[in-house]
Amino acid sequence: MNVDHLKAFHRVAKTGNFTQAARDLFLTQPAVSMQVQSLEHNLGVMLFDRSRRRISLTSEGEVLYRYTRKIFGIMQEMQNEFQNLNALQTGELTLGTSSLMGTYYLPFFVGSYHRRHPGVRFTLAINNSHAVAEMVYQGDIEIGFGGSSSAHPGLSQYFLHREPLIIVVGRHSPLIEHVGPLRAEDLVGEPFVMREKGTRITNKVTTWLRNVSQGTAASSLVTVDNMEVAKQLVAGGFGITALPRHAAATEIAAGQLFPLQLEDFEMHVNYFLIYMAGRKLSRVAQSFLALLFEHGIPLPEDLLEAVR
């Protein structure tokens, strides 16, 4: 069934006039008549009653007109949707992110983007860095933010930010009263609250503890499933924990957590933009990266070409 013939029929049925339909379609009146006649021939029915001065739909024409209203209504809806997407009035973007990036780094940019494009829906899929890399590699998400992962050598990982680690305690900890920098052995015996095994910070700190506790009883490790729980436990007076400095800034300013000065404790974690080189990004993802770039966040050359 020819779509142009359906358009001609639909316009004649809507206007009740072949001449007006021809004007609307930028065709001649004979051309519209021929298209309608061809459609009638293909369907084997009369679609218009032409016996009167003003044409009217036959019962068969009424049936077809119900369908063409649906067809061209959906086509218009589809066209509007893509026009909105191109103008970023609608759309959806899922960002894979590690806990620190999703909690402390990305919210400012998500908020800025939302004010600019309020119709775009955001999802932050928070997971450990290895899981984020896997999601990008499998195509479940377009871009991710987290630590480096060696699981998939084909992934592109572009350095964004380096965050120092600090050791913190609650306001009632006797370690606060210590004069001068603490030695690592001063911490041994204190419960150490950490994220689950396999996260980068936990791996770094447990390795450090193992190395510095030579010949002494190692600190007991208490495992929690997210950084906020670790902060609340320590702020409440239980043990010590290692956190990215930015993650503890609010609690330190409020006097709930206190950073300790430690000898020979210089650790940091690096954070990256994770993506698959050569994979075309959606318009929404491109515009989000463009906003990062506007705010001074560096981007790799291959992504800069896509967002400019």
Sine and cosine of phi, psi and omega as CSV:
sin_phi,cos_phi,sin_psi,cos_psi,sin_omega,cos_omega
0.00,0.00,0.82,-0.58,-0.08,-1.00
-0.97,0.24,0.81,-0.59,-0.03,-1.00
-0.91,0.42,-0.61,0.79,0.02,-1.00
-0.89,0.47,-0.59,0.80,0.03,-1.00
-0.92,0.39,-0.62,0.78,0.06,-1.00
-0.91,0.43,-0.64,0.77,0.04,-1.00
-0.88,0.48,-0.68,0.73,0.00,-1.00
-0.89,0.46,-0.72,0.70,0.03,-1.00
-0.87,0.50,-0.73,0.68,-0.06,-1.00
-0.87,0.49,-0.65,0.76,-0.04,-1.00
-0.94,0.33,-0.62,0.78,0.03,-1.00
-0.91,0.41,-0.68,0.74,0.00,-1.00
-0.90,0.44,-0.59,0.81,-0.04,-1.00
-0.96,0.28,-0.64,0.77,-0.06,-1.00
-1.00,-0.03,-0.36,0.93,-0.07,-1.00
0.94,0.35,0.39,0.92,-0.11,-0.99
-0.39,-0.92,0.82,-0.57,0.01,-1.00
-0.91,0.41,-0.65,0.76,-0.05,-1.00
-0.90,0.43,-0.71,0.71,0.01,-1.00
-0.92,0.40,-0.63,0.78,0.04,-1.00
-0.88,0.48,-0.65,0.76,0.02,-1.00
-0.88,0.47,-0.67,0.74,0.03,-1.00
-0.89,0.46,-0.70,0.71,-0.03,-1.00
-0.89,0.45,-0.55,0.84,-0.05,-1.00
-1.00,-0.08,0.02,1.00,-0.03,-1.00
0.84,0.54,0.68,0.73,0.05,-1.00
-0.81,-0.58,0.18,-0.98,0.12,-0.99
-0.99,0.13,0.38,-0.93,0.00,-1.00
-0.89,0.45,-0.65,0.76,0.05,-1.00
-0.88,0.47,-0.57,0.82,0.00,-1.00
-0.91,0.41,-0.66,0.75,0.03,-1.00
-0.91,0.42,-0.67,0.74,0.02,-1.00
-0.87,0.50,-0.67,0.74,-0.01,-1.00
-0.91,0.41,-0.62,0.78,0.01,-1.00
-0.91,0.40,-0.65,0.76,0.03,-1.00
-0.91,0.40,-0.68,0.74,0.02,-1.00
-0.89,0.45,-0.63,0.78,0.03,-1.00
-0.90,0.44,-0.64,0.77,0.03,-1.00
-0.91,0.41,-0.67,0.74,0.04,-1.00
-0.88,0.48,-0.66,0.76,0.01,-1.00
-0.89,0.45,-0.71,0.71,-0.02,-1.00
-0.90,0.43,-0.60,0.80,-0.02,-1.00
-1.00,0.09,-0.32,0.95,0.00,-1.00
0.96,0.28,0.48,0.88,0.00,-1.00
-0.62,-0.78,0.30,-0.95,0.16,-0.99
-1.00,-0.04,0.78,-0.63,-0.04,-1.00
-0.99,-0.12,-0.42,0.91,-0.01,-1.00
-0.79,-0.62,0.60,-0.80,0.14,-0.99
-1.00,-0.03,0.94,-0.33,-0.07,-1.00
-0.98,-0.18,0.18,0.98,-0.10,-0.99
-0.98,0.22,-0.27,0.96,-0.01,-1.00
-0.96,-0.29,0.13,-0.99,-0.03,-1.00
-0.89,0.45,-0.66,0.75,0.05,-1.00
-0.96,-0.29,0.82,-0.58,-0.05,-1.00
-0.92,0.38,0.44,-0.90,0.05,-1.00
-0.59,-0.81,0.36,-0.93,0.00,-1.00
-0.97,0.26,0.64,-0.76,0.18,-0.98
-0.98,0.20,0.09,-1.00,0.03,-1.00
-0.88,0.48,-0.61,0.79,0.06,-1.00
-0.92,0.40,-0.62,0.78,0.04,-1.00
-0.89,0.45,-0.60,0.80,0.04,-1.00
-0.88,0.48,-0.66,0.75,0.02,-1.00
-0.88,0.48,-0.75,0.66,-0.03,-1.00
-0.90,0.43,-0.61,0.79,-0.02,-1.00
-0.90,0.43,-0.56,0.83,0.07,-1.00
-0.88,0.48,-0.63,0.77,0.01,-1.00
-0.95,0.30,-0.67,0.74,-0.03,-1.00
-0.92,0.39,-0.51,0.86,0.08,-1.00
-0.88,0.47,-0.66,0.75,0.03,-1.00
-0.92,0.38,-0.71,0.70,-0.06,-1.00
-0.87,0.49,-0.79,0.61,-0.08,-1.00
-0.98,0.22,-0.37,0.93,0.13,-0.99
-0.92,0.39,-0.68,0.73,0.03,-1.00
-0.92,0.39,-0.64,0.77,0.02,-1.00
-0.89,0.46,-0.65,0.76,0.04,-1.00
-0.92,0.39,-0.64,0.77,0.04,-1.00
-0.88,0.47,-0.67,0.74,0.02,-1.00
-0.90,0.44,-0.68,0.73,0.02,-1.00
-0.89,0.46,-0.68,0.73,0.02,-1.00
-0.89,0.46,-0.64,0.77,-0.02,-1.00
-0.88,0.47,-0.70,0.71,-0.02,-1.00
-0.95,0.31,-0.51,0.86,0.12,-0.99
-0.90,0.43,-0.65,0.76,0.04,-1.00
-0.91,0.41,-0.65,0.76,0.04,-1.00
-0.88,0.47,-0.68,0.73,0.00,-1.00
-0.89,0.45,-0.54,0.84,0.04,-1.00
-1.00,-0.01,0.04,1.00,0.00,-1.00
0.85,0.53,0.60,0.80,0.11,-0.99
-1.00,0.08,-0.38,0.93,0.08,-1.00
-0.68,-0.73,0.05,-1.00,0.02,-1.00
0.72,-0.69,0.08,-1.00,-0.03,-1.00
-0.54,-0.84,0.64,-0.76,0.01,-1.00
-0.66,-0.75,0.81,-0.59,0.09,-1.00
-0.96,-0.29,0.83,-0.56,0.03,-1.00
-0.95,-0.30,0.84,-0.54,0.14,-0.99
-0.99,0.14,0.72,-0.70,-0.09,-1.00
-0.46,-0.89,0.56,-0.83,0.14,-0.99
-0.94,0.33,0.21,-0.98,-0.09,-1.00
-0.87,0.49,-0.73,0.68,-0.04,-1.00
-0.90,0.44,-0.72,0.69,-0.04,-1.00
-0.90,0.43,-0.66,0.75,-0.04,-1.00
-0.95,0.33,-0.49,0.87,-0.06,-1.00
-1.00,-0.01,-0.61,0.79,-0.17,-0.99
-0.87,-0.49,-0.36,0.93,-0.12,-0.99
-0.98,-0.21,-0.72,0.70,-0.12,-0.99
-0.99,0.13,-0.49,0.87,-0.09,-1.00
-0.79,0.61,-0.63,0.78,0.02,-1.00
-0.86,0.51,-0.69,0.72,-0.05,-1.00
-0.96,0.29,-0.61,0.80,0.06,-1.00
-0.89,0.45,-0.68,0.74,0.03,-1.00
-0.89,0.45,-0.69,0.72,0.03,-1.00
-0.88,0.47,-0.66,0.75,-0.01,-1.00
-0.92,0.39,-0.65,0.76,-0.02,-1.00
-0.90,0.44,-0.63,0.78,0.02,-1.00
-0.90,0.43,-0.52,0.85,0.00,-1.00
-0.99,0.14,-0.62,0.78,-0.05,-1.00
-0.75,-0.66,0.96,0.27,-0.12,-0.99
-0.91,0.42,-0.29,0.96,-0.01,-1.00
-0.99,0.14,-0.19,0.98,-0.01,-1.00
-0.99,0.10,0.78,-0.62,-0.01,-1.00
-1.00,-0.04,0.70,-0.72,-0.02,-1.00
-0.93,-0.36,0.61,-0.80,0.20,-0.98
-0.77,-0.64,0.79,-0.62,0.12,-0.99
-0.98,-0.20,0.94,-0.35,0.02,-1.00
-1.00,-0.04,0.99,-0.11,-0.10,-0.99
-1.00,0.02,0.80,-0.60,-0.02,-1.00
-0.39,-0.92,0.04,-1.00,0.08,-1.00
-0.96,0.28,0.27,-0.96,-0.16,-0.99
-0.88,0.47,-0.58,0.82,0.00,-1.00
-0.92,0.40,-0.63,0.77,0.03,-1.00
-0.92,0.39,-0.62,0.79,0.04,-1.00
-0.89,0.46,-0.70,0.72,0.03,-1.00
-0.87,0.48,-0.65,0.76,0.02,-1.00
-0.90,0.44,-0.65,0.76,0.01,-1.00
-0.89,0.45,-0.65,0.76,0.04,-1.00
-0.92,0.39,-0.70,0.71,-0.03,-1.00
-0.88,0.48,-0.63,0.77,-0.02,-1.00
-0.98,0.18,-0.14,0.99,0.00,-1.00
1.00,0.10,0.20,0.98,0.03,-1.00
-0.95,0.32,-0.50,0.86,0.08,-1.00
-0.71,-0.70,0.34,-0.94,-0.04,-1.00
-1.00,0.06,-0.68,0.74,-0.03,-1.00
-0.68,-0.74,0.47,-0.88,0.02,-1.00
-0.69,-0.72,0.28,-0.96,0.01,-1.00
-0.72,-0.69,0.85,-0.53,-0.01,-1.00
0.05,-1.00,-0.25,-0.97,0.01,-1.00
-0.98,0.21,0.16,-0.99,0.01,-1.00
-0.93,0.37,0.59,-0.81,0.03,-1.00
-0.70,-0.72,0.73,-0.68,0.01,-1.00
-0.99,-0.14,0.15,0.99,-0.09,-1.00
-0.90,0.43,-0.57,0.82,-0.06,-1.00
-0.75,-0.66,0.99,-0.17,-0.04,-1.00
-0.86,0.51,-0.38,0.92,-0.02,-1.00
-0.97,0.26,-0.21,0.98,0.01,-1.00
-0.95,0.30,0.58,-0.81,0.15,-0.99
-1.00,-0.08,0.75,-0.66,-0.01,-1.00
-0.76,-0.65,0.92,-0.39,-0.12,-0.99
-0.94,-0.33,0.83,-0.56,-0.08,-1.00
-0.89,0.45,0.75,-0.66,0.02,-1.00
-0.90,-0.44,-0.66,0.75,-0.25,-0.97
-0.36,-0.93,0.63,-0.78,0.10,-1.00
-0.90,-0.43,0.79,-0.61,-0.07,-1.00
-0.86,-0.51,0.85,-0.53,0.05,-1.00
-0.93,0.37,0.52,-0.85,0.13,-0.99
-0.99,-0.10,0.57,-0.82,0.07,-1.00
-0.75,-0.67,0.43,-0.90,0.10,-0.99
-0.98,-0.18,0.78,-0.63,-0.05,-1.00
-0.80,-0.60,0.41,-0.91,0.08,-1.00
-0.72,-0.70,0.19,-0.98,0.07,-1.00
-0.98,0.19,0.17,-0.99,-0.11,-0.99
-0.91,0.41,-0.35,0.94,-0.04,-1.00
-0.99,-0.15,0.08,1.00,-0.04,-1.00
-0.94,0.34,0.72,-0.69,0.04,-1.00
-0.91,0.41,-0.31,0.95,0.00,-1.00
-0.90,0.44,-0.37,0.93,0.00,-1.00
-0.91,0.42,-0.50,0.87,-0.07,-1.00
-0.98,0.20,-0.15,0.99,-0.05,-1.00
-0.91,0.41,0.72,-0.69,0.00,-1.00
-1.00,-0.01,0.81,-0.59,0.01,-1.00
0.99,0.12,0.08,-1.00,-0.03,-1.00
-0.89,0.45,0.63,-0.77,0.07,-1.00
-0.99,0.16,0.50,-0.87,0.16,-0.99
-1.00,-0.04,0.37,-0.93,-0.03,-1.00
-0.85,0.52,-0.61,0.79,-0.04,-1.00
-0.93,0.38,-0.32,0.95,0.06,-1.00
-0.92,0.38,-0.34,0.94,-0.02,-1.00
-1.00,-0.02,-0.32,0.95,-0.07,-1.00
-0.88,0.47,0.75,-0.67,-0.04,-1.00
0.98,-0.22,-0.37,0.93,0.08,-1.00
-0.97,0.24,0.69,-0.73,0.08,-1.00
-0.88,0.47,0.76,-0.65,-0.01,-1.00
-0.96,-0.27,0.90,-0.43,-0.02,-1.00
-1.00,-0.01,0.85,-0.53,-0.08,-1.00
-0.69,-0.72,0.31,-0.95,0.13,-0.99
-0.93,0.36,0.11,-0.99,-0.05,-1.00
-0.89,0.46,0.41,-0.91,0.00,-1.00
-0.86,0.52,0.68,-0.74,0.03,-1.00
0.94,-0.33,-0.36,0.93,0.06,-1.00
-0.96,0.26,0.45,-0.89,-0.13,-0.99
-0.90,0.43,-0.68,0.74,-0.03,-1.00
-0.90,0.43,-0.69,0.73,0.02,-1.00
-0.87,0.49,-0.69,0.72,0.02,-1.00
-0.88,0.48,-0.69,0.72,-0.01,-1.00
-0.89,0.45,-0.75,0.67,-0.11,-0.99
-0.95,0.31,-0.64,0.77,0.01,-1.00
-0.91,0.41,-0.59,0.81,0.08,-1.00
-0.90,0.44,-0.68,0.73,0.03,-1.00
-0.89,0.46,-0.70,0.71,0.01,-1.00
-0.88,0.47,-0.66,0.75,-0.01,-1.00
-0.89,0.45,-0.62,0.79,-0.03,-1.00
-0.95,0.30,-0.61,0.79,-0.09,-1.00
-1.00,0.07,-0.20,0.98,-0.04,-1.00
-0.99,-0.13,0.45,0.89,-0.01,-1.00
-0.86,0.51,0.83,-0.55,0.05,-1.00
0.98,0.18,-0.04,1.00,0.03,-1.00
-0.84,-0.54,0.29,-0.96,0.02,-1.00
-0.93,0.36,0.78,-0.62,-0.01,-1.00
-0.94,0.34,0.43,-0.90,0.07,-1.00
-0.91,0.42,0.56,-0.83,0.09,-1.00
-0.97,0.23,0.62,-0.78,-0.02,-1.00
-0.97,-0.24,0.75,-0.66,0.08,-1.00
-0.93,-0.38,0.85,-0.53,-0.11,-0.99
-0.99,-0.16,0.73,-0.68,0.08,-1.00
-0.80,-0.61,0.25,-0.97,-0.11,-0.99
-0.99,-0.10,-0.05,1.00,0.09,-1.00
-0.39,-0.92,0.32,-0.95,-0.11,-0.99
-0.91,0.41,-0.57,0.82,-0.02,-1.00
-0.90,0.44,-0.63,0.78,0.04,-1.00
-0.90,0.44,-0.67,0.74,0.02,-1.00
-0.86,0.52,-0.69,0.72,0.00,-1.00
-0.89,0.45,-0.69,0.72,-0.05,-1.00
-0.92,0.40,-0.63,0.77,0.03,-1.00
-0.88,0.48,-0.74,0.68,-0.04,-1.00
-0.93,0.36,-0.66,0.75,0.03,-1.00
-0.88,0.48,-0.50,0.87,0.02,-1.00
-0.99,0.16,-0.03,1.00,0.09,-1.00
0.95,-0.31,0.12,0.99,-0.03,-1.00
-0.97,-0.25,0.95,-0.32,0.20,-0.98
0.93,0.36,-0.33,-0.94,-0.02,-1.00
-0.72,-0.69,0.28,-0.96,0.04,-1.00
-0.47,-0.88,0.33,-0.95,0.09,-1.00
-0.96,-0.30,0.75,-0.66,-0.04,-1.00
-0.68,-0.73,0.47,-0.88,0.24,-0.97
-0.87,0.49,0.66,-0.75,-0.10,-1.00
-0.81,0.59,-0.68,0.74,-0.05,-1.00
-0.89,0.45,-0.54,0.84,-0.05,-1.00
-0.94,0.35,-0.39,0.92,-0.05,-1.00
-0.97,-0.24,0.04,1.00,-0.14,-0.99
-0.86,0.51,-0.69,0.72,-0.06,-1.00
-0.91,0.41,-0.71,0.71,-0.03,-1.00
-0.93,0.36,-0.55,0.83,0.06,-1.00
-0.92,0.39,-0.69,0.72,0.02,-1.00
-0.89,0.46,-0.53,0.85,-0.02,-1.00
-1.00,0.07,-0.05,1.00,0.00,-1.00
0.98,0.21,0.30,0.95,0.01,-1.00
-1.00,0.01,-0.51,0.86,0.04,-1.00
-0.82,-0.58,0.50,-0.87,0.02,-1.00
-0.77,-0.64,0.81,-0.58,0.05,-1.00
-0.97,0.25,0.63,-0.78,0.02,-1.00
-0.99,-0.15,0.59,-0.81,0.13,-0.99
-1.00,0.04,0.84,-0.54,-0.06,-1.00
-0.83,-0.57,0.65,-0.76,0.14,-0.99
-0.96,0.28,0.62,-0.78,0.12,-0.99
0.84,0.55,0.56,0.83,0.12,-0.99
-0.86,-0.51,1.00,-0.05,0.03,-1.00
-0.78,-0.63,1.00,0.00,-0.02,-1.00
-0.82,-0.57,0.43,-0.90,0.06,-1.00
-0.49,-0.87,0.25,-0.97,0.11,-0.99
-0.81,-0.59,0.63,-0.77,0.02,-1.00
-0.98,-0.20,0.58,-0.82,0.00,-1.00
-0.84,-0.54,0.58,-0.81,-0.17,-0.99
-0.74,-0.67,0.42,-0.91,0.26,-0.97
-1.00,0.04,0.79,-0.61,-0.10,-1.00
-0.91,-0.42,0.79,-0.61,-0.01,-1.00
-0.39,-0.92,0.21,-0.98,0.06,-1.00
-0.98,-0.19,0.90,-0.43,0.01,-1.00
-0.88,0.48,0.68,-0.73,0.02,-1.00
1.00,0.02,-0.23,0.97,0.03,-1.00
-1.00,0.09,0.82,-0.57,-0.04,-1.00
-0.94,0.35,0.76,-0.65,0.01,-1.00
-1.00,-0.02,0.48,-0.88,0.06,-1.00
-0.93,0.37,0.29,-0.96,0.02,-1.00
-0.87,0.48,-0.60,0.80,-0.01,-1.00
-0.92,0.40,-0.71,0.70,0.01,-1.00
-0.90,0.45,-0.66,0.75,0.03,-1.00
-0.88,0.48,-0.68,0.73,-0.05,-1.00
-0.94,0.35,-0.53,0.85,0.05,-1.00
-0.92,0.38,-0.67,0.74,0.05,-1.00
-0.91,0.42,-0.59,0.81,0.05,-1.00
-0.88,0.47,-0.62,0.79,0.03,-1.00
-0.91,0.41,-0.65,0.76,0.07,-1.00
-0.85,0.53,-0.71,0.71,-0.03,-1.00
-0.90,0.45,-0.63,0.78,0.05,-1.00
-0.87,0.50,-0.53,0.85,-0.02,-1.00
-1.00,-0.01,0.24,0.97,0.10,-0.99
1.00,0.01,0.15,0.99,0.04,-1.00
-0.99,0.15,0.82,-0.57,-0.02,-1.00
-0.94,0.35,0.53,-0.85,0.06,-1.00
-0.76,-0.65,0.50,-0.87,0.05,-1.00
-0.92,0.38,0.40,-0.92,-0.10,-1.00
-0.86,0.51,-0.63,0.78,-0.05,-1.00
-0.92,0.39,-0.53,0.85,0.06,-1.00
-0.98,0.18,-0.50,0.86,0.05,-1.00
-0.87,0.49,-0.61,0.79,0.04,-1.00
-0.88,0.48,-0.57,0.82,-0.05,-1.00
-0.98,0.20,-0.48,0.88,-0.11,-0.99
-0.99,-0.13,-0.19,0.98,-0.02,-1.00
-0.96,0.27,0.00,0.00,0.00,0.00
